[in-house]
Amino acid sequence: MLATTTENPFERGYWFGTVDPRPLALFRLLFGTVVLCDLLQRIPDVRVFLSDEGFAQRATSPWLSASWSLSRLAGSPPAVMMLYLAGCASVAAFLVGYRTRLAQVAMFVFLASLRARNPNFLGALGQDRVMKTMSFWLLFADSGAVWSLDWILKRRVSGAVPAIGLRLLQWQVGLILLFAGLPKWATWTDGLAFYRFLQVRAFATPLGATLLAWPALCSALTWLVLPLELMAPLLLIPLAPLAPSWIRAAGILVGSSLFLGILAFLEVGCFPELMLSGLVLFVLPEWLDRQGWIAPTDPAATAPSTRRCQSIVAVVGLAQLGLATWSLIAPAIHIGEGRLLRDELRLTSLRQEWAMFVQTKGLSSEWWSDLGTLADGRRQEVLEGTVPGLVVGPSPERHWELLRFQLSRSPELRRAMVNYACRELDRTSPIPLATLELDLHELPVTDPGEQPRPETVRVFHEPCGQAPGG
């Protein structure tokens, strides 16, 4: 195996050589922290989203039948909670670097299982896809070689690690930036995208909402985002060999500015934090040396078993990266992916869609209310007591946002949620619920200078006891 620090993707050592382990260790610490904190915040909703007492029972789940998942093994709330906490423990073990290789495998299986069990659980707007795709590429990486319990306990050789894991993770970050930015050039060129999105109360932070008073600033930010999303991946990967230190630093600065801006102005779950953690993968070892951060004991030392299988691992990883990249290119050039590719990407959890915040017209700010009719004719609000995350919002219950979005667009999901609300009320009330009226309030987004448009209400009447799809 080649010992190399090259940043040129066209050199063999870039993929098949070795690299300093510290950028991978930094990524493990930051990525693991973000994922673990996000998962722990979701514990109160495990029963609603993942158990058979929730709105998505295993027997009727359309997502579970189409993929593999450990969640097939558990349905009762106690069993589901035990499985969930075990998964959180695998993420914690990855974070501290205990049995790191095994923890990486367990974390990937856990995150992929959650997504297959109920995609509404892990959240919307890209954070779920970042979690599962990065956890897949970590299977090829040695992130515990330094700054880990394995390193402290001297369970392994401390030295250079195979380059392929770092490169696959870096390219995934680049793909996210590139394919999130390219589609915007077709819809953001009127300069109004930022102003429109900040009117959607599910997205705008308090700071973001204040920007609506300055439409010209919103337009300037819209035009700033467009080049930033394309400049960052170019500076981080293909242009870096021209002047590795300066260009790489510029790429990290551009990417950090982009995601810190998203964090300040838009509510998109932990997506910006995940992407900020991904930028540390591009940190150069000499920068860490200048700060006095501990270097590997022997930069040339690698385990013999690692050297023997590294070429095979690298070829497999590169082939998988090629398939994932083609799946992003094919729709853009109007070529079908093919069923085999779709199935392969689904099984590996590499199915990717990064065209986020592309549609800028026809937006509206949406929120729900409800009115249930009891069997004795009385009417009362139901959801606030049975599924409060659906009606209380938008923060801190950010992980309910995808569910709120999908509810008006999926009759099957709406039917499942209504059945859950009916069961919950019947369990706690002596008078059963007969029907539930869900009201979707929509306030259309306007452009600068336009008169405010009136709020509209879409009413969905759902009787209790009806089967999904009925």
C-alpha positions as CSV (number, residue, x, y, z in Angstrom):
1,M,0.0,0.0,0.0
2,L,1.3,3.4,-0.9
3,A,2.1,6.0,1.8
4,T,0.8,9.3,0.5
5,T,-0.6,12.7,1.3
6,T,-1.6,13.5,-2.3
7,E,-4.8,15.5,-2.8
8,N,-5.0,14.7,-6.5
9,P,-7.9,12.4,-7.3
10,F,-6.1,11.3,-10.6
11,E,-3.2,9.8,-8.7
12,R,-3.4,6.2,-7.5
13,G,-2.2,7.0,-4.0
14,Y,-5.2,9.3,-3.5
15,W,-7.5,6.3,-3.4
16,F,-5.2,3.3,-2.6
17,G,-2.6,5.0,-0.3
18,T,-2.7,5.9,3.3
19,V,-3.6,9.1,5.1
20,D,-3.3,10.7,8.5
21,P,-6.0,9.4,10.8
22,R,-6.8,12.7,12.6
23,P,-9.4,14.1,10.1
24,L,-11.4,10.9,10.4
25,A,-11.2,11.0,14.2
26,L,-12.4,14.6,14.2
27,F,-15.3,13.6,12.0
28,R,-16.1,10.6,14.3
29,L,-16.3,12.9,17.3
30,L,-18.5,15.6,15.6
31,F,-20.7,13.4,13.5
32,G,-21.3,11.0,16.4
33,T,-22.2,13.8,18.7
34,V,-24.8,15.3,16.3
35,V,-26.4,12.0,15.5
36,L,-26.5,10.8,19.2
37,C,-28.0,14.1,20.4
38,D,-30.6,14.0,17.6
39,L,-31.6,10.4,18.4
40,L,-31.8,11.0,22.2
41,Q,-34.3,13.9,21.5
42,R,-36.5,11.5,19.7
43,I,-37.0,9.0,22.5
44,P,-40.4,10.4,23.6
45,D,-41.8,9.6,20.1
46,V,-40.4,6.1,19.7
47,R,-43.8,4.6,20.6
48,V,-45.8,6.7,18.1
49,F,-43.5,6.3,15.2
50,L,-41.9,2.8,15.6
51,S,-44.1,0.5,17.6
52,D,-47.3,-1.4,16.7
53,E,-49.2,0.8,19.1
54,G,-48.3,3.8,16.9
55,F,-49.6,4.9,13.6
56,A,-47.4,2.7,11.5
57,Q,-47.9,-1.0,12.5
58,R,-45.5,-3.4,11.0
59,A,-48.2,-5.4,9.3
60,T,-49.5,-2.5,7.3
61,S,-46.3,-0.5,6.9
62,P,-45.6,0.2,3.1
63,W,-42.0,1.1,3.9
64,L,-41.1,-2.0,6.0
65,S,-42.4,-4.4,3.3
66,A,-40.1,-2.9,0.7
67,S,-36.8,-3.1,2.6
68,W,-34.8,-4.8,5.3
69,S,-34.9,-3.6,8.9
70,L,-34.1,-4.9,12.4
71,S,-37.4,-3.3,13.3
72,R,-39.2,-6.3,11.9
73,L,-38.1,-8.1,15.1
74,A,-39.9,-5.9,17.6
75,G,-43.4,-4.4,17.8
76,S,-44.4,-3.9,21.4
77,P,-43.4,-0.5,22.9
78,P,-41.0,-2.0,25.5
79,A,-39.2,-4.2,22.9
80,V,-39.0,-1.3,20.4
81,M,-37.6,0.9,23.1
82,M,-35.0,-1.7,24.0
83,L,-33.9,-2.0,20.4
84,Y,-33.8,1.7,20.0
85,L,-31.7,2.3,23.1
86,A,-29.3,-0.5,21.9
87,G,-29.0,1.4,18.6
88,C,-28.2,4.6,20.5
89,A,-25.6,2.7,22.5
90,S,-23.9,1.7,19.2
91,V,-23.7,5.4,18.2
92,A,-22.3,6.2,21.6
93,A,-19.7,3.5,21.2
94,F,-18.8,4.9,17.7
95,L,-18.5,8.4,19.2
96,V,-16.0,7.4,21.9
97,G,-14.2,5.0,19.6
98,Y,-14.9,1.8,21.6
99,R,-14.6,-1.3,19.3
100,T,-14.9,1.3,16.6
101,R,-15.1,-1.0,13.6
102,L,-17.9,-3.1,15.1
103,A,-19.7,0.1,16.3
104,Q,-19.6,1.5,12.8
105,V,-21.4,-1.6,11.5
106,A,-24.0,-1.5,14.3
107,M,-24.6,2.2,13.8
108,F,-25.2,1.7,10.0
109,V,-27.6,-1.2,10.6
110,F,-29.5,0.8,13.2
111,L,-29.9,4.0,11.1
112,A,-30.8,2.1,8.0
113,S,-33.4,0.1,10.0
114,L,-35.0,3.2,11.3
115,R,-35.3,4.7,7.9
116,A,-36.8,1.5,6.5
117,R,-39.2,1.2,9.5
118,N,-40.7,4.7,9.2
119,P,-39.0,7.4,7.1
120,N,-41.0,10.0,8.9
121,F,-39.1,9.3,12.1
122,L,-35.6,10.5,11.2
123,G,-36.8,13.8,9.9
124,A,-37.0,15.7,6.7
125,L,-34.9,18.0,4.5
126,G,-31.9,15.8,4.1
127,Q,-30.7,15.1,7.6
128,D,-31.9,11.4,7.5
129,R,-30.1,10.9,4.2
130,V,-26.9,12.4,5.5
131,M,-27.0,10.2,8.5
132,K,-27.5,6.9,6.6
133,T,-25.2,7.7,3.6
134,M,-22.3,8.8,5.8
135,S,-22.8,5.8,8.1
136,F,-22.5,3.6,5.1
137,W,-19.2,5.1,3.9
138,L,-17.9,4.8,7.4
139,L,-17.9,1.1,6.9
140,F,-14.8,1.6,4.6
141,A,-13.1,4.0,7.1
142,D,-10.8,3.5,10.1
143,S,-12.0,6.3,12.3
144,G,-10.8,4.9,15.6
145,A,-7.0,4.9,14.9
146,V,-6.5,8.0,17.1
147,W,-8.4,10.0,19.8
148,S,-10.5,6.9,20.7
149,L,-10.9,4.4,23.5
150,D,-9.3,1.8,21.2
151,W,-6.3,4.1,20.8
152,I,-6.1,4.9,24.5
153,L,-6.4,1.2,25.5
154,K,-3.8,0.3,22.8
155,R,-6.0,-2.2,21.1
156,R,-4.7,-1.3,17.7
157,V,-1.7,0.1,15.8
158,S,-1.6,3.9,15.9
159,G,-0.5,5.1,12.6
160,A,-1.6,5.9,9.0
161,V,-4.9,4.5,7.9
162,P,-6.1,3.5,4.4
163,A,-7.1,6.4,2.3
164,I,-10.2,5.0,0.7
165,G,-12.6,5.6,3.7
166,L,-11.6,9.3,3.9
167,R,-12.0,9.7,0.2
168,L,-15.4,8.1,0.0
169,L,-16.7,10.3,2.8
170,Q,-15.2,13.4,1.2
171,W,-16.8,12.7,-2.1
172,Q,-20.2,12.2,-0.5
173,V,-20.0,15.7,1.0
174,G,-19.1,17.0,-2.4
175,L,-22.0,15.2,-4.0
176,I,-24.4,16.7,-1.5
177,L,-23.2,20.2,-2.2
178,L,-23.1,19.8,-6.0
179,F,-26.5,18.2,-6.5
180,A,-28.1,20.5,-3.9
181,G,-26.8,23.5,-5.8
182,L,-27.2,22.6,-9.5
183,P,-31.1,22.3,-9.6
184,K,-31.4,25.8,-8.0
185,W,-30.1,27.5,-11.1
186,A,-33.3,26.6,-12.9
187,T,-35.6,28.1,-10.2
188,W,-33.7,30.7,-8.1
189,T,-32.7,33.1,-10.8
190,D,-35.5,35.6,-10.0
191,G,-33.8,36.3,-6.7
192,L,-36.9,35.7,-4.7
193,A,-36.3,32.2,-3.3
194,F,-35.0,33.3,0.1
195,Y,-37.7,35.8,0.6
196,R,-40.4,33.2,-0.1
197,F,-39.0,30.5,2.1
198,L,-38.7,32.8,5.0
199,Q,-42.4,33.3,4.9
200,V,-43.0,29.6,5.6
201,R,-43.1,29.5,9.4
202,A,-42.1,25.8,9.5
203,F,-38.7,26.9,8.0
204,A,-37.9,30.4,9.2
205,T,-36.0,30.9,12.5
206,P,-36.8,34.0,14.5
207,L,-33.7,35.7,13.0
208,G,-34.8,34.6,9.5
209,A,-38.3,36.0,9.9
210,T,-36.8,39.4,10.7
211,L,-35.1,39.5,7.3
212,L,-38.5,39.8,5.6
213,A,-38.4,43.5,6.4
214,W,-35.4,43.8,4.0
215,P,-36.4,42.2,0.6
216,A,-33.2,43.5,-1.0
217,L,-31.1,41.7,1.5
218,C,-33.1,38.5,1.0
219,S,-32.4,38.8,-2.8
220,A,-28.7,39.3,-2.2
221,L,-28.6,36.2,0.0
222,T,-30.4,34.2,-2.7
223,W,-27.8,35.2,-5.2
224,L,-25.0,34.4,-2.7
225,V,-26.2,30.9,-2.1
226,L,-26.1,29.9,-5.7
227,P,-22.4,30.3,-6.3
228,L,-21.5,29.1,-2.8
229,E,-23.1,25.7,-3.2
230,L,-21.1,25.1,-6.4
231,M,-17.8,26.7,-5.4
232,A,-17.5,24.7,-2.2
233,P,-17.3,21.2,-3.8
234,L,-14.9,22.5,-6.5
235,L,-12.6,24.1,-4.0
236,L,-12.7,21.1,-1.7
237,I,-11.9,18.3,-4.2
238,P,-10.9,18.9,-7.8
239,L,-9.2,22.3,-7.4
240,A,-7.4,21.5,-4.1
241,P,-4.3,20.0,-5.7
242,L,-3.4,23.4,-7.3
243,A,-2.6,24.9,-3.9
244,P,-3.8,22.3,-1.3
245,S,-3.5,24.5,1.8
246,W,-5.0,27.8,0.4
247,I,-7.7,26.3,-1.8
248,R,-8.7,23.7,0.7
249,A,-9.0,26.4,3.4
250,A,-11.1,28.5,1.0
251,G,-13.4,25.5,0.4
252,I,-13.9,24.9,4.1
253,L,-14.6,28.6,4.6
254,V,-17.2,28.7,1.8
255,G,-18.9,25.6,3.1
256,S,-18.9,26.8,6.7
257,S,-20.4,30.1,5.7
258,L,-23.1,28.3,3.8
259,F,-24.2,26.0,6.6
260,L,-23.8,28.5,9.3
261,G,-26.1,30.7,7.3
262,I,-28.6,27.9,7.0
263,L,-28.4,27.3,10.7
264,A,-29.1,30.9,11.5
265,F,-32.0,31.6,9.1
266,L,-33.7,28.2,8.4
267,E,-35.1,25.4,10.5
268,V,-34.0,22.2,8.7
269,G,-33.3,19.9,11.6
270,C,-29.7,19.0,12.2
271,F,-28.8,19.0,8.5
272,P,-26.4,22.0,8.8
273,E,-24.7,20.5,11.9
274,L,-24.1,17.2,10.1
275,M,-22.7,19.0,7.1
276,L,-20.4,21.2,9.2
277,S,-19.1,18.0,10.8
278,G,-18.4,16.7,7.3
279,L,-16.2,19.6,6.4
280,V,-13.6,18.5,9.0
281,L,-12.9,15.6,6.7
282,F,-11.0,18.1,4.5
283,V,-8.7,19.4,7.3
284,L,-5.1,19.0,6.3
285,P,-2.7,17.3,8.8
286,E,-0.2,20.1,8.7
287,W,-2.9,22.5,10.1
288,L,-3.3,20.2,13.1
289,D,0.5,19.9,13.5
290,R,0.7,23.7,13.8
291,Q,-1.9,23.6,16.6
292,G,0.1,20.9,18.5
293,W,-2.7,18.3,18.2
294,I,-1.3,14.8,18.8
295,A,-0.1,13.1,15.7
296,P,0.0,9.3,15.1
297,T,2.8,7.5,16.9
298,D,4.1,6.1,13.6
299,P,2.6,7.7,10.5
300,A,4.0,4.8,8.4
301,A,2.6,2.0,10.5
302,T,-0.4,0.1,9.3
303,A,-1.7,-3.3,10.2
304,P,-0.6,-6.1,7.8
305,S,-4.2,-7.4,7.5
306,T,-5.3,-4.0,6.4
307,R,-2.6,-3.8,3.7
308,R,-3.6,-7.2,2.3
309,C,-7.3,-6.4,1.8
310,Q,-7.1,-2.7,1.1
311,S,-7.1,-2.9,-2.7
312,I,-10.2,-5.1,-2.7
313,V,-12.0,-2.7,-0.2
314,A,-11.0,0.3,-2.3
315,V,-12.4,-1.2,-5.5
316,V,-15.7,-2.2,-3.9
317,G,-16.0,1.3,-2.4
318,L,-15.2,3.0,-5.7
319,A,-17.7,0.9,-7.5
320,Q,-20.4,1.8,-5.0
321,L,-19.5,5.5,-5.3
322,G,-19.9,5.2,-9.0
323,L,-23.4,3.7,-8.7
324,A,-24.4,6.4,-6.2
325,T,-23.1,9.1,-8.5
326,W,-24.8,7.7,-11.6
327,S,-28.1,7.6,-9.7
328,L,-27.8,11.4,-9.2
329,I,-26.8,12.1,-12.8
330,A,-29.3,9.8,-14.5
331,P,-32.5,11.8,-13.6
332,A,-30.8,15.1,-14.5
333,I,-30.2,13.8,-18.1
334,H,-33.6,12.1,-18.2
335,I,-32.3,8.5,-18.2
336,G,-34.0,5.9,-16.1
337,E,-31.8,4.3,-13.3
338,G,-33.2,0.8,-13.8
339,R,-34.8,-1.4,-11.2
340,L,-31.6,-3.2,-10.3
341,L,-29.8,0.0,-9.5
342,R,-32.7,1.3,-7.4
343,D,-32.9,-1.9,-5.5
344,E,-29.2,-1.9,-4.8
345,L,-29.2,1.6,-3.6
346,R,-32.2,0.9,-1.4
347,L,-30.5,-2.1,0.2
348,T,-27.3,-0.1,0.9
349,S,-29.2,3.0,2.0
350,L,-27.5,5.1,-0.7
351,R,-30.7,6.3,-2.4
352,Q,-30.0,10.0,-2.5
353,E,-32.1,13.1,-3.4
354,W,-30.4,16.4,-2.7
355,A,-32.5,18.8,-4.7
356,M,-33.7,20.5,-1.6
357,F,-35.5,23.9,-1.6
358,V,-35.7,23.9,-5.4
359,Q,-39.4,24.7,-5.8
360,T,-40.0,28.4,-5.0
361,K,-43.4,29.1,-6.5
362,G,-46.8,28.1,-5.1
363,L,-45.4,27.9,-1.5
364,S,-47.6,28.4,1.5
365,S,-47.2,28.4,5.2
366,E,-49.2,25.5,6.6
367,W,-50.4,24.4,10.1
368,W,-53.0,22.0,11.3
369,S,-56.0,22.1,13.7
370,D,-58.6,19.5,14.5
371,L,-62.1,19.0,15.8
372,G,-63.3,15.5,16.9
373,T,-66.9,14.4,17.2
374,L,-67.5,12.0,20.1
375,A,-70.1,9.2,20.0
376,D,-72.5,11.3,22.1
377,G,-72.3,14.2,19.6
378,R,-69.9,16.5,21.6
379,R,-67.0,18.1,19.8
380,Q,-63.5,18.7,21.1
381,E,-59.9,19.0,20.0
382,V,-58.2,15.7,19.9
383,L,-54.7,15.9,18.4
384,E,-53.2,18.1,21.1
385,G,-53.8,15.4,23.6
386,T,-53.0,12.3,21.5
387,V,-50.3,13.4,19.0
388,P,-49.1,16.8,20.4
389,G,-46.0,16.9,18.2
390,L,-48.4,17.2,15.2
391,V,-50.1,20.4,16.3
392,V,-47.5,22.0,18.7
393,G,-44.8,23.5,16.7
394,P,-42.7,24.0,15.0
395,S,-39.9,23.8,17.5
396,P,-38.7,21.8,19.4
397,E,-40.6,19.0,17.8
398,R,-38.7,19.5,14.5
399,H,-38.8,15.8,13.7
400,W,-42.6,16.0,13.3
401,E,-42.2,18.4,10.4
402,L,-42.0,15.7,7.6
403,L,-45.1,14.1,9.0
404,R,-47.0,17.3,8.9
405,F,-45.9,17.9,5.4
406,Q,-46.9,14.4,4.2
407,L,-50.2,14.3,6.0
408,S,-52.0,16.5,3.4
409,R,-50.5,14.6,0.5
410,S,-50.9,11.0,1.5
411,P,-54.5,9.7,2.2
412,E,-53.0,6.4,3.5
413,L,-50.8,8.2,6.1
414,R,-53.7,10.5,7.1
415,R,-55.9,7.4,7.6
416,A,-53.2,5.7,9.7
417,M,-52.7,8.8,11.9
418,V,-56.5,9.3,12.4
419,N,-56.8,5.6,13.4
420,Y,-54.0,6.1,15.9
421,A,-55.7,9.2,17.4
422,C,-59.0,7.4,17.6
423,R,-57.4,4.5,19.5
424,E,-55.5,6.8,21.9
425,L,-58.6,8.8,22.8
426,D,-60.7,5.6,23.2
427,R,-58.0,4.3,25.5
428,T,-58.2,7.3,27.8
429,S,-61.8,8.4,27.4
430,P,-65.1,6.6,28.4
431,I,-66.8,8.0,25.3
432,P,-65.3,6.8,22.0
433,L,-64.4,9.1,19.1
434,A,-66.7,8.8,16.1
435,T,-65.1,11.1,13.5
436,L,-62.1,13.4,13.3
437,E,-62.0,16.6,11.2
438,L,-58.5,17.6,10.3
439,D,-58.2,21.2,9.1
440,L,-55.1,22.2,7.1
441,H,-54.6,26.0,7.2
442,E,-52.6,27.5,4.3
443,L,-51.3,31.0,4.0
444,P,-49.9,31.6,0.5
445,V,-46.5,33.1,0.2
446,T,-46.3,36.5,-1.5
447,D,-43.6,38.4,-3.3
448,P,-42.3,41.9,-2.3
449,G,-44.9,44.6,-2.9
450,E,-47.8,42.1,-3.3
451,Q,-50.9,42.3,-1.1
452,P,-51.2,39.6,1.5
453,R,-53.4,36.7,0.3
454,P,-56.2,35.3,2.5
455,E,-55.8,32.2,4.5
456,T,-57.5,29.1,3.2
457,V,-58.6,26.0,5.1
458,R,-58.7,22.5,3.6
459,V,-61.0,20.2,5.6
460,F,-60.5,16.4,5.8
461,H,-63.3,14.4,7.4
462,E,-62.1,11.0,8.6
463,P,-64.3,8.4,10.4
464,C,-62.8,6.2,13.1
465,G,-62.4,2.5,12.5
466,Q,-61.8,2.7,8.7
467,A,-59.0,0.6,7.3
468,P,-56.1,2.4,5.6
469,G,-56.8,2.9,1.9
470,G,-60.5,2.4,2.5
